[in-house]
Amino acid sequence: MNARDDARPLVERETRPLSDDQLVDLLQREAYAYFAGTMHASGLVPDSSRPGALVSIAGVGLGLTASIAAVSHGLLAREQALQQALTVLRLFERSRQGPERDATGHRGFYYHYLDPVTHRRAGRCELSSIDTGLLIAGGLACRQFFDRDDPREHELRELADGLYRRVDWRWMQNGG
């Protein structure tokens, strides 16, 4: 019998039962706290919380949706979420596209990992259809959320549409 066979918790602590709503609220706050605590000023999100971690474009897309949820739950001001989304969507809209090794993407797709400083491809990573899809989905979620008759929200919707339309989905298909 090893030390863990007696099924006692590793750390004794007092806990109180949470209702389903309280548990969901706690999970939402903690999930958003990860994105808020790791997001770069550029709006890019690292792949992990380790120092020096590369940026994950999937993480950026998830960070965009996390900001929307945070606004909906009173954890983040709408104006702050709008500014974060504009910053990151502008960055991708202006990003270097092409087959060069130091581009951010190619044919509207983005490399799986980006350097957090240069915002360009990190190492020998691949163009990622899945991660690009998550990034684009985050932008489109922002497009739907920021629906007010406001010049900045109009710009955000145009940026999200432009990034979506830039992606050459047929090129990524087998034999496309």
Summary of the structure (lengths in Angstrom):
residues: 176
radius of gyration: 19.3
end to end distance: 58.6
largest distance: 67.2
contacts: 493
relative contact order: 0.13
helix: 53%
strand: 8%
